């Protein structure tokens, strides 16, 4: 693309900066979704070694990019039939199985106590069904999300005691139930805990506490789901993991995927076997739910479970109708199954409406003009069952952890979601004196808090988050397996990527990149909701689809030269099979370097840059001119993610620039009143000050700090 520029550049001097607000240039405006593309580079010797053992070239590049350098490592990473570790390797498993077996022998009444999400529901249904089929007198109990909240609680314990229950077995909960365990002892109820959440320092006093996270445990696979641990208990009772897996692989798969467990080790076996079972399910409820949600059993994947089936099952717990989901899994009546599946789909639509309302209210409560380090919001009118999913949406949108609190009088119950690896459980532990109770894990957690402690909690959590995240660096990062030449995108090559299935957390779908493609044409499909593109690199032509994007939202047009990040797929049309790209992001192609480095800039913001930091950041005349001239030719206020803005400047100018250098230039201009900047969550807004003709950059505090540091 060619850019028209005036023949005479503005005069720029480190001490005096002139600008012309009337300068107008052509530019390419591309709305990059991710601040940074983190592109791995496969080691070619590893690629060749994998290809030499029969791995397809494209799959070999992806595996090598993920650090898998030998055929042996590849086999371990991809193995879908690895032997399952012995359940009795889990601490207390022998005591748990022994006590449950004794209850069955004595004819004691057993209660399986679960949780109201997909993992908890499948855990409850698996163990309940297994025990009943084994002849046990067994009832199930999942607490009402709105009435009782999460986990074992006094209301439930007393209710079960009144029913004559002599043994409670928890699934997917209980690891923090210290006081509740004491109540069980007082009521002469034995308690067996099976859970997969993080342990606190003090474990509940129970007959057995089975949790792969136990610090005194030696189980080789720590990252099981709740239903995975329930499966292990059933296997310990059965004596055959294979027979239990044949009967319940579908439930183990659903819970494992929905709880975002890494698809490695035995989780990979669970999901592989579960997907096959789901494609030929014998459960009328699951078959009806797949049918009513438009899920094709023959092409079922972990992704389809996460985006299609799991939300509908979760809707039962979120909307206070948990019994519908439990019955869906346990019913043998096809007509009843159709009714239950329809009811869950309807509940999910209701959930979406409530979610939209809470999201709009929460966004309106955020302070304007500054990116939040952590979102901590509270309201009396929010639905306890829905705030978790809103917190997840806000964490992703605003690139920080989100805590949404449902107030009831002087107390509140909160759901929280992480962003960018921020450990929620660790942070809540650090702020435990402000909380009444808490539990969960790194990515999702809940807690109760008094109203008066919300403000100090917000302040201290924001400080923790500020210490974790960089001051200005991009938080939205797209991890790309590798850049490839277009000639590798053959049908055979893409088919070879099937060895990576099942894909999900821990073994993600391949993300590839093509560079320097020209957009030949674009059109809208799906009633104007999705964008189809035709891309060209030399004589290679590839077709692409970008869901939920338009030329306006993506700001692309024919003729643009771009890099594309995508999932590769095979499209079949009229019997012809061809490669199609599922676009994740598009960015301007750059001939010059554009680094996301901000380490030196962080030191500058703290007021303590070293001489090396100053040399890395101190802009010369050409750099100041480049940044200013780009900004001056744009109409109105610029609002971008910082890395996106930096890349556009590099693409426009053809000169190298790091993110730290660009932010330094903006600070210098702002110091002397040439422009104003404002951070609005993941964006930076830049507005030039009208009416100014010149400014003395030597008066910039940022410039002075850098000059002094450079001379040290």
C-alpha positions in Angstrom: 0.0 0.0 0.0 1.3 3.5 -0.9 0.9 6.5 1.4 0.8 10.1 0.1 2.9 12.4 2.3 3.7 16.1 2.0 7.2 16.8 0.6 8.4 18.8 3.5 8.5 17.2 7.0 7.7 19.2 10.1 10.7 20.6 12.0 11.5 18.4 14.9 14.3 19.1 17.5 14.7 17.4 20.9 14.2 20.8 22.6 11.5 22.2 20.3 8.7 20.4 18.6 6.4 21.9 15.9 3.3 20.3 14.6 0.7 20.9 11.9 -2.8 19.9 12.8 -3.9 20.2 9.2 -1.7 17.4 7.9 -3.9 14.7 6.3 -2.5 11.4 5.1 -3.9 8.0 3.9 -3.7 5.3 6.5 -4.7 1.7 7.1 -6.8 1.4 10.2 -7.0 -2.2 11.4 -8.6 -3.1 14.7 -6.2 -5.8 16.1 -8.0 -7.9 18.7 -4.9 -9.1 20.6 -2.2 -6.8 21.8 0.6 -9.2 21.2 1.0 -12.2 19.0 3.3 -14.6 20.7 4.6 -16.7 17.8 6.6 -19.8 18.7 9.4 -21.0 16.5 9.7 -24.7 16.0 13.2 -26.2 16.2 13.8 -27.7 12.8 15.8 -30.7 14.0 12.8 -31.7 16.1 10.4 -31.2 13.1 12.6 -33.5 11.0 12.8 -36.1 13.8 9.0 -36.2 14.1 8.4 -36.3 10.3 10.9 -39.1 10.1 8.7 -41.2 12.4 5.6 -40.7 10.3 4.2 -37.4 11.7 2.7 -35.1 9.1 4.9 -31.9 8.4 2.2 -29.5 9.7 1.6 -31.5 12.8 5.3 -31.9 13.4 5.8 -28.1 13.3 3.0 -27.6 15.8 4.4 -30.2 18.2 7.9 -28.9 17.9 6.7 -25.4 18.5 5.2 -26.7 21.8 8.6 -28.0 22.9 8.0 -31.6 21.9 11.2 -32.6 20.3 11.2 -36.4 20.1 8.8 -39.1 18.9 8.7 -40.4 22.5 7.6 -37.1 23.8 5.0 -36.8 21.1 3.6 -40.2 22.0 3.3 -39.3 25.6 1.7 -35.9 24.8 -0.8 -37.3 22.3 -1.5 -40.7 23.9 -5.3 -41.4 24.1 -4.9 -44.9 25.5 -2.4 -44.4 28.3 -2.9 -46.7 31.3 -4.9 -45.1 34.1 -3.1 -44.8 37.5 -4.3 -47.0 40.3 -7.1 -45.2 42.3 -5.6 -46.4 45.5 -2.5 -44.2 44.9 -4.8 -41.3 46.1 -4.4 -40.6 49.8 -7.3 -41.9 51.8 -8.9 -43.8 48.9 -8.6 -47.1 50.7 -10.5 -45.6 53.7 -13.1 -44.0 51.4 -13.8 -47.2 49.5 -13.8 -49.2 52.7 -16.3 -47.0 54.4 -18.7 -46.8 51.4 -18.4 -50.6 50.9 -19.2 -51.1 54.6 -22.3 -48.9 54.3 -23.4 -51.0 51.3 -22.9 -54.3 53.2 -24.8 -53.0 56.2 -27.6 -51.5 54.1 -27.0 -48.0 55.5 -28.5 -45.0 53.7 -25.9 -43.1 51.7 -26.2 -39.6 50.4 -24.1 -38.4 47.5 -23.6 -34.6 48.0 -22.6 -32.6 44.9 -22.4 -29.2 43.3 -24.6 -27.4 40.9 -22.2 -26.9 37.9 -21.6 -29.5 35.1 -18.7 -31.1 36.9 -20.7 -31.4 40.1 -23.9 -32.7 38.4 -22.0 -35.3 36.4 -20.1 -36.3 39.6 -23.3 -36.7 41.5 -25.1 -38.6 38.8 -22.1 -40.9 38.2 -21.7 -42.0 41.8 -25.4 -42.1 42.6 -26.1 -44.3 39.6 -23.1 -46.5 40.2 -24.1 -47.1 43.9 -27.7 -47.8 43.1 -26.8 -50.3 40.4 -24.5 -51.9 42.9 -27.4 -52.3 45.3 -26.8 -49.4 47.7 -29.6 -47.4 49.4 -28.5 -44.1 47.9 -30.0 -40.6 47.5 -28.4 -37.6 45.9 -28.4 -34.0 47.1 -27.2 -30.9 45.3 -27.8 -27.7 47.3 -29.9 -24.9 45.9 -27.6 -22.3 44.6 -29.8 -19.4 45.7 -31.0 -20.8 49.0 -28.0 -22.7 50.3 -25.0 -21.6 48.2 -22.0 -23.7 47.4 -20.9 -26.8 49.2 -21.8 -28.8 52.3 -23.9 -26.7 54.7 -25.9 -27.1 57.9 -29.3 -27.0 56.2 -28.4 -29.9 54.0 -26.8 -31.9 56.7 -29.7 -31.6 59.1 -32.1 -32.5 56.2 -30.2 -35.6 55.4 -30.0 -36.6 59.0 -33.7 -36.4 59.3 -34.0 -38.8 56.3 -31.9 -41.4 58.1 -28.7 -40.9 56.2 -25.7 -42.4 57.9 -23.0 -41.7 55.4 -22.5 -38.6 53.3 -20.0 -38.8 50.3 -19.2 -35.4 48.8 -18.2 -35.0 45.1 -16.7 -31.9 43.6 -16.9 -30.1 47.0 -16.1 -30.5 50.7 -12.4 -29.8 50.9 -12.9 -26.6 53.0 -15.9 -27.8 55.0 -14.2 -27.9 58.4 -17.2 -26.7 60.4 -19.7 -28.8 58.5 -17.6 -31.9 59.1 -17.8 -31.2 62.8 -21.6 -30.9 62.6 -21.7 -34.3 60.9 -19.8 -35.8 63.8 -22.3 -34.2 66.3 -25.2 -35.8 64.4 -23.5 -39.2 64.1 -23.1 -39.1 60.3 -19.9 -40.3 58.8 -18.4 -38.1 56.1 -16.3 -39.1 53.1 -15.0 -36.2 51.1 -14.0 -36.4 47.4 -13.0 -33.1 45.8 -10.5 -31.6 43.4 -10.2 -28.0 44.6 -7.2 -26.5 46.3 -6.7 -27.5 50.0 -6.4 -25.1 52.8 -3.9 -25.6 55.7 -6.6 -27.4 57.8 -8.5 -30.3 56.3 -11.9 -31.3 57.5 -12.1 -34.1 60.1 -13.7 -36.9 58.1 -13.4 -40.6 57.7 -11.5 -39.9 54.4 -10.5 -36.9 52.5 -9.7 -37.8 48.9 -8.3 -34.9 46.8 -5.4 -35.1 44.4 -4.2 -31.7 45.6 -3.5 -33.0 49.1 0.0 -31.9 50.0 0.6 -35.3 51.6 -0.6 -37.1 48.5 1.4 -39.0 45.9 -1.1 -39.3 43.0 0.7 -38.6 39.7 -2.1 -36.6 38.1 -3.1 -33.6 40.2 -5.5 -31.9 37.7 -8.5 -34.2 37.7 -12.0 -32.8 37.6 -14.5 -33.5 40.4 -16.1 -36.2 38.2 -12.7 -37.7 37.6 -12.2 -38.2 41.4 -15.7 -39.6 41.6 -14.8 -42.0 38.8 -11.8 -43.1 40.8 -13.9 -43.8 43.9 -16.3 -45.9 41.8 -13.4 -47.7 40.2 -11.9 -48.5 43.6 -15.3 -50.0 44.7 -15.7 -51.9 41.4 -12.1 -53.2 41.1 -12.1 -52.4 37.4 -11.5 -48.9 35.9 -12.3 -50.3 32.5 -15.8 -51.4 33.3 -16.6 -48.2 35.1 -15.2 -46.2 32.1 -17.4 -48.2 29.7 -20.5 -47.2 31.7 -19.6 -43.6 32.5 -17.1 -42.2 30.1 -19.7 -39.8 28.7 -20.3 -38.2 32.2 -16.5 -38.1 33.0 -15.9 -36.4 29.6 -18.6 -33.7 30.1 -17.5 -32.8 33.6 -13.8 -32.7 32.6 -14.3 -30.5 29.6 -16.8 -28.2 31.3 -14.5 -27.6 34.2 -11.7 -26.7 31.8 -9.3 -29.4 32.9 -6.1 -29.9 30.9 -6.5 -32.6 28.3 -3.3 -34.4 29.1 -2.6 -37.7 30.9 -5.7 -39.5 32.0 -7.9 -36.6 31.2 -7.0 -37.2 27.6 -8.1 -40.8 27.9 -11.4 -39.7 29.6 -12.3 -37.2 26.9 -11.3 -39.5 24.0 -13.4 -42.3 25.4 -16.2 -40.0 26.4 -16.5 -38.4 23.0 -16.9 -41.8 21.4 -19.5 -42.7 24.0 -21.4 -39.5 23.4 -21.6 -40.1 19.7 -23.4 -43.3 20.4 -25.0 -42.4 23.7 -27.4 -44.8 25.4 -28.7 -42.1 27.7 -32.0 -40.6 26.3 -31.4 -37.3 28.1 -28.0 -36.6 26.6 -29.3 -37.6 23.1 -32.3 -35.3 23.5 -30.1 -32.4 24.6 -27.7 -32.8 21.7 -30.6 -32.9 19.3 -32.3 -29.8 20.7 -29.1 -27.8 20.9 -28.2 -28.6 17.3 -25.1 -30.6 18.2 -24.2 -33.2 15.6 -23.1 -36.4 17.4 -20.9 -37.5 14.5 -18.8 -34.3 14.7 -18.9 -33.8 18.4 -15.7 -32.3 19.9 -14.5 -30.9 23.2 -15.1 -27.4 21.8 -18.8 -28.3 21.1 -19.2 -29.5 24.6 -17.8 -26.3 26.1 -19.8 -23.9 23.9 -23.0 -25.9 23.3 -23.8 -28.6 25.8 -22.2 -27.3 29.0 -24.1 -23.9 29.1 -27.4 -25.7 28.9 -26.6 -28.1 31.7 -25.2 -25.3 33.8 -28.4 -23.3 33.3 -30.2 -25.6 35.6 -28.0 -24.7 38.6 -27.7 -21.0 37.6 -31.5 -20.6 37.4 -32.4 -22.6 40.5 -33.7 -25.7 38.7 -30.9 -28.2 39.4 -33.3 -31.2 39.5 -33.9 -30.9 35.8 -30.3 -31.6 34.9 -30.0 -34.4 37.4 -33.1 -36.1 36.0 -31.8 -35.5 32.5 -28.8 -37.7 33.2 -30.7 -40.4 35.1 -33.9 -40.8 33.2 -34.6 -43.8 31.0 -37.8 -42.4 29.5 -37.3 -40.8 26.0 -40.4 -38.7 26.2 -39.4 -37.3 29.6 -35.9 -36.7 28.2 -37.3 -34.6 25.4 -39.2 -32.5 27.9 -36.2 -32.0 30.2 -33.9 -31.1 27.3 -36.4 -28.5 26.1 -36.6 -27.1 29.6 -32.9 -26.7 29.9 -32.6 -24.9 26.5 -35.4 -22.5 27.7 -33.6 -21.9 31.0 -30.4 -21.2 29.1 -32.2 -18.5 27.0 -33.5 -17.0 30.3 -30.0 -17.0 31.7 -28.7 -15.2 28.7 -31.2 -12.4 29.2 -30.4 -12.0 32.9 -26.7 -12.1 32.0 -27.1 -9.2 29.5 -28.8 -7.1 32.1 -26.3 -7.7 34.9 -23.4 -7.1 32.4 -24.8 -3.7 31.4 -25.3 -2.7 35.0 -21.8 -3.8 36.0 -20.2 -1.9 33.1 -22.1 1.3 34.1 -20.6 1.0 37.6 -17.0 1.0 36.5 -15.0 4.2 37.0 -14.3 6.1 33.8 -10.9 7.1 32.4 -8.7 4.6 34.1 -8.0 0.9 33.4 -9.1 -1.1 36.4 -6.4 -3.4 38.0 -9.2 -5.5 39.4 -13.0 -5.3 39.1 -14.8 -5.5 42.4 -18.5 -4.6 42.1 -21.5 -5.3 44.3 -25.3 -4.9 43.9 -28.5 -6.1 45.7 -30.4 -7.0 42.6 -27.9 -9.4 40.9 -28.7 -13.1 40.3 -26.4 -15.3 42.3 -26.5 -18.0 39.7 -25.4 -15.7 36.8 -22.8 -13.3 38.2 -20.0 -15.9 37.7 -20.5 -16.0 33.9 -20.7 -12.1 33.9 -17.4 -12.0 35.9 -15.8 -14.3 33.3 -17.0 -12.0 30.5 -15.8 -8.9 32.2 -12.4 -10.4 33.1 -11.9 -11.1 29.4 -13.2 -7.8 28.2 -11.2 -5.6 30.7 -8.1 -7.8 31.0 -8.1 -8.1 34.8 -9.6 -10.4 37.5 -13.3 -9.7 38.2 -15.2 -10.1 41.4 -19.0 -9.6 41.4 -20.8 -9.6 44.7 -24.5 -10.3 45.3 -25.5 -8.3 48.3 -28.2 -9.5 50.8 -28.4 -7.2 53.8 -25.0 -6.7 55.4 -23.4 -9.6 53.6 -22.6 -10.6 50.1 -21.8 -13.8 48.1 -19.2 -13.3 45.3 -18.1 -15.1 42.2 -14.7 -14.3 40.7 -12.8 -15.2 37.5 -9.2 -14.8 36.7 -7.3 -13.2 33.8 -3.8 -13.8 32.5 -2.8 -16.3 35.1 -3.6 -14.2 38.2 -4.2 -16.8 41.0 -7.5 -16.2 42.6 -7.2 -18.8 45.4 -3.8 -17.4 46.4 -5.0 -13.9 46.4 -8.1 -14.7 48.4 -5.9 -16.6 50.9 -3.8 -13.4 51.3 -7.0 -11.4 52.0 -8.7 -14.0 54.1 -9.0 -11.7 57.2 -11.5 -9.6 55.1 -13.6 -12.6 54.2 -16.1 -14.8 56.0 -15.3 -17.8 53.9 -13.8 -18.7 50.5 -13.0 -21.5 48.2 -12.1 -22.5 44.6 -9.0 -22.6 42.6 -6.6 -20.5 40.5 -9.1 -19.5 37.7 -12.4 -19.4 39.5 -13.4 -18.9 43.1 -16.2 -17.8 45.4 -16.4 -16.1 48.8 -18.7 -14.5 51.3 -17.9 -11.0 52.6 -19.5 -8.4 54.9 -20.7 -5.2 53.2 -18.3 -3.1 55.3 -15.3 -5.0 54.0 -16.0 -4.6 50.3 -14.2 -1.3 50.0 -10.9 -2.4 51.7 -11.1 -5.7 49.7 -11.4 -3.8 46.5 -8.4 -1.6 47.4 -6.2 -4.5 48.5 -7.1 -6.7 45.6 -6.4 -3.9 43.2 -2.9 -3.6 44.8 -2.3 -7.3 44.4 -3.4 -7.2 40.8 -1.3 -4.1 40.1 1.8 -6.0 41.4 1.1 -8.9 39.2 0.4 -7.1 35.9 2.8 -4.9 34.1 2.2 -1.1 34.2 1.6 -0.7 30.5 2.4 -3.9 28.7 -0.3 -5.7 26.7 -2.5 -8.1 28.6 -4.2 -9.6 25.6 -1.9 -12.2 24.1 -2.6 -14.7 21.3 -0.3 -17.7 21.5 0.5 -18.9 18.0 2.1 -22.3 17.4 4.1 -21.2 14.4 4.2 -19.2 11.2 3.9 -21.3 8.0 4.3 -20.8 4.3 1.0 -21.0 2.4 2.1 -24.1 0.4 1.9 -26.1 3.6 -1.9 -25.5 3.8 -3.0 -28.6 1.9 -6.0 -30.8 2.7 -3.7 -33.7 3.6 -1.6 -31.5 5.8 -4.6 -30.1 7.7 -6.0 -33.6 8.0 -2.7 -34.7 9.6 -3.5 -32.3 12.5 -6.2 -34.7 13.7 -3.5 -36.5 15.7 -3.8 -33.6 18.2 -7.5 -34.3 19.0 -9.1 -34.1 21.4 -8.2 -30.4 21.7 -8.9 -28.2 24.6 -7.0 -26.8 27.6 -3.5 -28.3 27.8 -3.7 -29.4 24.2 -5.2 -26.5 22.3 -6.4 -26.4 18.7 -3.5 -25.5 16.5 -3.1 -21.7 15.9 -1.1 -20.9 12.8 0.0 -17.7 11.1 0.4 -16.6 7.5 2.3 -13.4 6.8 2.0 -10.8 4.1 -1.3 -11.8 2.6 -3.3 -9.5 0.3 -7.0 -9.3 0.9 -8.4 -9.9 -2.6 -12.1 -9.7 -1.7 -14.5 -9.9 1.3 -18.2 -10.5 1.7 -20.7 -11.0 4.5 -22.5 -14.3 5.2 -24.8 -15.7 7.8 -27.3 -12.8 7.5 -24.5 -10.3 7.8 -23.0 -11.6 11.0 -19.8 -13.2 9.7 -17.1 -12.1 7.2 -15.7 -14.3 4.4 -12.4 -13.3 2.9 -10.3 -14.4 -0.1 -6.6 -14.0 0.7 -3.7 -14.1 -1.8 0.1 -14.8 -1.3 1.7 -14.8 -4.7 -0.1 -17.5 -6.7 -1.5 -19.1 -3.5 -5.2 -18.4 -2.8 -6.8 -19.3 0.5 -10.4 -18.7 1.8 -11.2 -17.6 5.3 -14.1 -17.0 7.6 -14.1 -14.6 10.5 -17.0 -15.2 12.8 -18.8 -12.2 14.4 -16.7 -9.7 12.4 -17.5 -7.1 9.8 -15.3 -5.0 7.6 -16.2 -2.1 9.8 -15.4 -3.8 13.2 -12.2 -5.3 11.8 -11.5 -2.2 9.7 -10.2 -4.2 6.7 -10.7 -3.6 3.0 -9.6 -5.2 -0.2 -6.0 -4.4 -1.0 -4.8 -4.4 2.6 -1.6 -6.4 3.2 -2.0 -8.3 6.5 -0.8 -11.2 8.7 -3.6 -13.6 9.7 -3.8 -15.9 12.8 -6.2 -18.8 12.4 -7.4 -22.3 13.1 -7.0 -24.4 9.9 -10.0 -26.5 8.9 -11.4 -28.5 6.0 -14.5 -27.2 4.2 -16.6 -29.4 2.0 -18.8 -27.8 -0.6 -20.6 -29.7 -3.4 -18.3 -32.7 -2.8 -15.1 -30.6 -3.1 -12.8 -30.4 0.0 -10.6 -27.4 0.5 -8.7 -25.7 3.3 -10.4 -22.9 5.1 -9.0 -20.5 7.7 -11.1 -19.8 10.8 -9.7 -16.3 11.5 -8.8 -15.4 15.1 -7.1 -12.0 14.4 -5.7 -9.9 11.6 -2.9 -7.3 11.9 -1.0 -5.1 9.5 2.0 -6.7 8.0 5.2 -4.9 9.1 8.5 -4.8 7.4 10.2 -3.4 10.5 10.5 -4.7 14.0 7.7 -3.9 16.5 8.6 -5.2 19.9 6.2 -5.6 22.9 9.1 -4.9 25.3 8.1 -2.7 28.2 10.6 -3.6 31.0 12.5 -0.3 30.6 9.3 1.7 30.4 8.1 0.2 33.7 11.3 1.3 35.4 10.8 4.8 33.9 7.2 4.9 35.3 8.6 4.0 38.7 11.0 7.0 38.4 14.1 4.8 38.5 15.4 4.0 35.0 19.0 2.8 34.7 21.3 4.2 32.1 20.6 1.1 30.0 16.8 1.8 30.3 17.3 5.4 29.2 19.4 4.4 26.2 16.6 1.9 25.2 13.8 4.5 25.5 15.2 8.0 24.8 13.7 9.0 21.5 15.7 10.8 18.8 14.3 13.3 16.4 13.2 10.8 13.8 11.3 8.7 16.3 9.5 11.7 17.8 8.6 12.9 14.3 7.4 9.5 13.3 5.0 9.1 16.2 3.7 12.6 16.0 3.1 12.6 12.3 1.1 9.4 12.5 -1.1 10.8 15.3 -1.5 14.2 13.6 -3.0 12.7 10.4 -5.7 10.8 12.2 -9.2 12.4 12.6 -10.3 12.9 16.2 -9.3 10.9 19.2 -7.3 7.7 18.7 -8.5 4.7 20.9 -6.5 1.5 20.6 -4.8 -1.1 22.6 -1.2 0.2 23.2 0.4 -2.6 21.2 -2.1 -2.2 18.4 -1.3 1.5 18.1 2.4 0.8 18.1 2.1 -1.7 15.3 0.1 0.6 13.2 2.7 3.3 13.5 5.4 0.8 12.4 3.3 -0.4 9.5 2.6 3.2 8.4 6.2 4.4 8.8 8.2 1.3 7.9 10.5 2.0 10.8 11.1 0.0 14.0 9.5 1.0 17.2 9.0 -0.8 20.6 5.9 -0.5 22.7 8.0 1.1 25.5 9.4 3.7 23.1 6.0 4.6 21.8 4.6 5.1 25.3 7.6 7.2 26.2 6.9 9.5 23.2 3.3 9.8 24.3 4.4 10.7 27.8 6.8 13.4 26.5 4.1 14.9 24.3 1.6 14.8 27.2 4.1 16.4 29.6 4.2 19.6 27.5 0.5 19.7 26.7 0.6 18.6 23.1 -1.8 15.8 23.7 -3.8 14.0 26.5 -3.9 10.3 27.1 -6.4 8.3 29.0 -6.4 4.6 29.8 -9.8 2.9 29.4 -9.3 -0.8 30.4 -7.3 -2.4 27.6 -7.2 0.7 25.4 -5.3 3.9 25.4 -7.1 7.0 24.2 -4.9 9.8 22.6 -6.4 13.3 21.9 -4.3 16.0 20.4 -4.6 19.5 22.1 -6.1 22.0 19.6 -4.6 25.5 19.3 -1.0 24.7 20.1 1.7 25.4 17.5 4.9 24.6 19.3 6.2 23.1 22.5 9.5 22.9 24.3 10.2 19.2 24.8 13.1 20.0 27.1 10.4 20.9 29.7 9.1 17.4 29.6 9.6 15.7 32.9 9.9 12.3 31.1 12.7 13.7 28.9 14.6 15.2 31.8 14.5 11.9 33.7 15.8 10.0 30.7 18.6 12.5 30.0 19.8 12.4 33.6 19.7 8.6 33.7 21.6 8.4 30.4 24.5 10.4 31.9 25.0 8.2 34.9 
